[in-house]
């Protein structure tokens, strides 16, 4: 009976291995047992490479609490990625959980994150070209550090209510060296104009932390984007929060990357969608932005057909478009089509009942969508 029980128990655990969704893990690194949480979506079966999205809590925080603030789990389920929540080590100078320990120190959590990436590569099917980072407050500062110092592994990143260290301060205090990215890197920052924390004020805190304009100048210059941003006022859907959001996008960078700022006017030291501004959901905005990119830049930069097969199912134009996508030379009648947003959510579906067909996208938000027709997929850009 015990052998039979052991057999069925082993079989059950093996069969349900990928159904286990949230896992607490430890990694012995730099003489310490370090911890992190991963969330594996139910769709993961080990046959497809999944992107990684790292989320970094603020100074003094914990991974186990931050997962409820920046809750990427439902997005991971729909958009098919693995969410990772590392835990910062205790800074011996003040006892706080911190990504950037106070001087003098040799602590370097950039190497810890790289060790997690390598560990997960050995345990799961990971898309090495699509590793992303985001963080809040000090975790946002640390995301900049990864964009600077682990740039060969990070495809794109985002910072919420967290600034970027001035290079002179990085060198003199943390002994980190200058920021040194190695590839065009898309970045999304979500700052509040009334943020009063010294390390995340909108106007900066010299000579330690950059202002928002200095950050965007740095990354737009590095990425060789357009000099002037496209500015859009987002809908003030929640007037009670006392703030609004202005979207600023510097486009046409090398390898089609962009720099984007979601400027929360009258916003504080918050995570929009959870605290402070409620016009946007920071978690959704982050995935919607970073998921467009891999380590080489915008995915399929300059190419709207993303099917691996040589012969397209049809022609589509204009693309980008603000109103109508026209499909021409559809090879089969009554084929089903579906349009998904960057979060993997179905937005529009229907049947192509003629060789030439128009799809109205005028009511969609301006972003990149995926049009699926049978076995073929196309990237649609809504202006």
C-alpha positions in Angstrom: 0.0 0.0 0.0 2.8 2.4 0.9 4.5 1.8 -2.5 1.3 2.3 -4.3 0.7 5.5 -2.4 4.2 6.7 -3.2 3.7 5.9 -6.9 0.5 7.9 -7.1 1.9 10.8 -5.1 5.0 11.0 -7.3 2.8 10.8 -10.4 0.5 13.5 -9.1 3.3 15.9 -8.2 4.9 15.3 -11.6 1.7 15.8 -13.5 0.9 19.0 -11.6 4.4 20.5 -11.5 3.6 23.3 -13.9 0.2 23.9 -12.4 1.9 25.2 -9.2 1.7 28.9 -9.6 3.4 30.8 -6.8 6.7 29.4 -5.5 9.0 30.7 -2.8 12.6 30.1 -3.8 16.0 30.5 -2.1 19.4 31.0 -3.7 22.7 30.8 -1.9 24.5 33.9 -3.1 27.5 35.9 -1.8 27.5 33.9 1.4 23.8 34.4 2.1 20.6 32.5 1.5 18.6 34.9 -0.6 14.9 34.6 -1.3 12.6 35.4 -4.2 9.1 34.6 -5.3 8.1 33.4 -8.8 4.7 33.2 -10.3 4.2 30.6 -13.1 1.0 31.0 -15.1 -1.1 28.0 -15.7 -0.5 28.2 -19.4 3.2 27.3 -18.9 4.0 23.8 -20.1 7.8 23.9 -20.7 7.4 23.8 -24.5 7.4 27.6 -25.1 10.0 30.1 -24.0 8.4 32.6 -21.6 9.6 36.2 -20.9 10.7 37.1 -17.3 9.5 40.3 -15.6 11.3 41.3 -12.4 9.5 43.5 -9.8 11.5 45.2 -7.1 10.0 46.5 -3.9 10.8 49.8 -2.3 13.5 50.3 0.4 12.5 48.6 3.6 9.8 46.6 1.9 9.4 42.9 1.1 8.7 40.8 -1.9 5.8 39.1 -0.2 4.0 42.5 0.3 5.0 44.1 -3.0 3.4 41.3 -5.0 0.0 42.7 -3.8 0.9 46.2 -4.9 2.4 45.4 -8.3 0.3 42.4 -8.8 1.4 40.9 -12.2 -0.2 37.5 -11.6 -3.4 38.0 -13.6 -1.4 39.7 -16.4 1.1 36.8 -16.4 -1.9 34.4 -16.9 -3.3 36.3 -19.9 0.0 37.5 -21.5 2.1 34.4 -20.8 5.2 35.5 -18.8 6.9 34.5 -15.6 6.8 37.1 -12.8 9.7 37.3 -10.4 9.7 39.2 -7.0 13.2 39.2 -5.4 13.8 40.1 -1.8 16.5 42.7 -1.0 19.2 41.9 1.5 19.4 43.6 4.9 21.8 46.6 5.0 23.9 46.0 8.1 24.4 49.8 8.6 20.7 50.4 9.4 18.9 47.0 9.3 16.6 47.8 6.4 15.9 45.7 3.3 17.8 47.6 0.7 18.9 47.1 -2.9 21.6 49.8 -2.6 23.6 49.4 0.7 25.1 52.5 2.3 28.9 53.1 1.9 31.3 51.6 2.7 30.0 48.3 1.1 30.9 45.7 -1.5 27.3 44.5 -1.7 26.1 44.3 -5.3 22.6 43.0 -6.0 23.0 43.4 -9.7 25.0 40.2 -9.6 22.2 38.6 -7.5 19.6 39.3 -10.2 21.9 37.9 -12.9 22.2 34.7 -10.7 18.4 34.4 -10.6 18.2 34.7 -14.4 20.8 32.0 -14.8 19.1 29.8 -12.2 15.7 30.1 -13.8 17.2 29.5 -17.3 18.2 26.1 -16.0 14.8 25.3 -14.4 12.3 26.7 -16.9 12.0 27.5 -20.6 13.0 31.2 -20.6 13.1 33.7 -23.5 16.5 35.1 -22.8 15.9 38.0 -25.1 12.9 39.2 -23.2 13.9 39.8 -19.6 12.4 42.9 -18.1 12.7 44.9 -14.9 10.4 47.3 -13.0 10.4 48.7 -9.5 9.0 51.2 -7.0 10.9 53.9 -5.1 14.3 52.4 -4.3 13.3 49.4 -6.4 12.8 51.9 -9.2 16.3 53.3 -8.6 17.6 49.7 -8.7 15.7 49.2 -12.0 17.8 52.0 -13.5 20.9 50.3 -12.1 20.0 47.1 -14.0 19.3 49.2 -17.1 22.8 50.6 -16.7 24.9 47.7 -15.4 23.0 44.6 -16.5 22.0 46.0 -19.8 23.2 43.0 -21.8 20.5 40.9 -20.1 17.7 43.5 -19.7 15.6 44.2 -22.8 13.5 47.1 -21.4 12.6 48.4 -17.9 10.4 50.8 -16.0 10.7 52.9 -12.8 7.7 54.1 -10.7 8.4 56.9 -8.2 12.1 56.3 -8.3 14.9 58.4 -9.8 18.2 57.6 -11.4 21.5 58.1 -9.7 23.8 60.9 -10.9 26.9 59.2 -12.3 29.3 61.2 -10.0 27.3 60.0 -7.0 27.3 56.4 -8.3 31.1 56.5 -8.7 32.0 58.3 -5.5 29.6 56.8 -3.0 28.6 53.4 -4.3 31.7 52.7 -6.4 29.4 51.5 -9.2 31.0 53.2 -12.2 29.2 55.1 -14.9 26.0 54.1 -16.5 27.0 51.9 -19.4 24.2 50.4 -21.5 25.3 48.4 -24.5 22.1 48.3 -26.7 19.2 50.6 -27.5 16.9 50.3 -24.5 13.3 51.2 -24.1 12.3 52.8 -20.8 9.1 53.8 -19.1 9.1 56.1 -16.1 6.0 57.0 -14.0 6.9 60.0 -11.8 4.7 62.2 -9.7 5.2 65.9 -9.9 4.6 66.4 -6.2 6.7 63.5 -5.0 8.5 64.7 -1.9 10.9 61.8 -1.4 14.4 63.1 -1.9 15.3 60.2 -4.1 12.4 60.6 -6.4 11.5 64.3 -6.7 10.4 65.4 -10.1 13.0 68.2 -10.2 15.8 66.0 -8.9 18.1 66.2 -5.8 21.5 67.2 -6.9 24.2 66.0 -6.7 22.6 62.7 -6.0 19.5 62.0 -8.0 18.6 63.1 -11.5 15.5 65.1 -12.4 12.9 63.6 -14.7 14.1 65.8 -17.6 17.7 64.8 -17.0 16.6 61.1 -17.1 14.6 61.4 -20.3 17.5 63.5 -21.8 20.0 60.8 -21.0 18.0 57.9 -22.4 16.7 59.8 -25.5 20.2 60.8 -26.3 21.5 57.3 -25.8 18.7 55.8 -27.9 18.9 58.5 -30.6 15.1 59.1 -30.5 13.2 62.1 -31.8 14.2 65.3 -30.0 10.7 66.3 -29.1 8.1 64.0 -27.4 4.5 63.4 -28.6 2.4 64.7 -25.7 -1.1 63.4 -25.0 -3.4 64.2 -22.1 -4.9 60.9 -20.8 -8.5 60.7 -19.8 -9.1 62.0 -16.3 -11.3 59.0 -15.4 -11.1 59.5 -11.6 -11.5 63.2 -10.8 -11.5 62.4 -7.0 -7.8 61.4 -6.9 -6.7 65.1 -7.5 -4.3 64.2 -10.3 -4.1 63.8 -14.0 -1.7 62.0 -16.4 0.2 63.4 -19.3 1.8 60.8 -21.7 5.1 61.9 -23.2 6.7 59.6 -25.8 10.0 60.1 -27.6 9.8 57.8 -30.6 12.0 56.5 -33.5 15.0 55.5 -31.5 17.6 53.1 -32.8 16.1 49.7 -33.4 12.7 51.4 -33.0 12.9 51.8 -29.3 11.1 54.6 -27.4 11.3 56.5 -24.1 8.0 57.1 -22.4 7.0 59.1 -19.4 3.6 58.9 -17.8 3.7 62.2 -15.9 1.3 62.1 -12.9 0.5 65.8 -12.5 -0.1 66.5 -8.7 0.9 62.9 -8.0 2.9 61.8 -5.0 5.1 58.9 -4.1 2.6 56.3 -5.2 1.9 53.2 -7.4 -0.9 54.5 -9.7 -3.9 52.2 -9.8 -3.3 51.1 -6.2 -2.5 54.4 -4.4 -2.6 58.0 -5.6 -3.6 58.4 -9.2 -6.4 56.1 -10.4 -6.5 57.1 -14.1 -3.9 54.5 -15.0 -2.9 51.1 -13.7 0.9 51.2 -13.4 1.2 47.4 -13.6 -0.7 47.2 -16.8 1.1 50.2 -18.3 4.5 48.6 -17.5 3.7 45.3 -19.2 2.0 47.0 -22.1 5.2 49.0 -22.7 8.1 46.6 -22.0 6.5 43.6 -23.8 6.9 45.4 -27.1 10.6 44.9 -26.9 13.3 42.3 -26.8 17.1 42.7 -26.4 17.3 43.8 -30.0 14.8 46.6 -29.7 11.1 46.8 -30.9 10.0 43.2 -31.7 9.9 42.9 -35.5 11.1 46.5 -35.9 10.1 47.6 -39.4 8.2 44.4 -40.1 4.5 44.0 -39.4 4.2 40.3 -40.5 5.3 38.2 -37.6 4.4 34.8 -38.9 7.2 32.3 -39.4 5.7 31.0 -42.6 7.0 32.6 -45.8 3.6 33.1 -47.6 1.3 35.6 -45.8 -2.3 34.7 -45.4 -3.2 38.2 -46.7 -2.0 41.8 -47.2 -2.9 44.4 -44.7 -2.7 48.2 -44.9 -2.4 51.0 -43.9 -0.3 50.0 -40.9 0.1 52.1 -38.7 -3.5 53.3 -38.9 -5.9 55.4 -36.8 -9.2 54.1 -38.2 -9.3 51.2 -40.6 -7.1 48.2 -41.3 -7.8 46.9 -44.8 -7.2 43.2 -45.5 -6.6 42.2 -49.1 -6.3 38.8 -50.9 -7.6 36.7 -48.1 -7.0 33.1 -49.3 -9.9 31.4 -47.7 -13.5 32.4 -47.1 -15.1 32.6 -43.7 -11.9 32.6 -41.7 -12.0 33.7 -38.1 -9.8 36.5 -36.9 -9.0 38.0 -33.5 -7.2 41.0 -32.2 -5.4 40.9 -28.9 -3.8 43.8 -26.9 -0.3 43.6 -25.4 -1.8 42.1 -22.2 -3.1 39.1 -24.2 -6.7 40.2 -23.8 -9.1 39.6 -26.7 -10.3 43.0 -28.0 -12.1 42.2 -31.3 -13.0 39.1 -33.2 -15.1 38.2 -36.2 -15.2 36.3 -39.5 -13.6 37.3 -42.8 -16.4 36.7 -45.2 -14.9 38.2 -48.4 -11.5 38.3 -50.1 -11.1 42.0 -49.1 -12.2 43.0 -45.6 -12.0 46.1 -43.5 -11.5 46.1 -39.7 -12.5 49.2 -37.8 -9.9 50.0 -35.1 -10.9 53.6 -34.5 -12.1 53.0 -31.0 -9.0 51.2 -29.8 -6.3 52.8 -27.7 -3.1 53.8 -29.4 -0.7 50.9 -28.9 0.5 47.7 -30.7 -2.0 44.9 -31.2 -1.7 41.4 -32.5 -4.1 40.3 -35.3 -4.4 36.5 -35.6 -5.9 34.9 -38.8 -5.7 31.1 -38.7 -2.0 30.2 -38.2 -0.8 33.7 -39.1 -0.1 36.6 -36.8 0.4 40.3 -37.7 1.5 43.3 -35.7 -1.0 46.2 -35.9 0.0 49.7 -34.8 -2.9 51.9 -33.8 -2.0 55.5 -34.1 
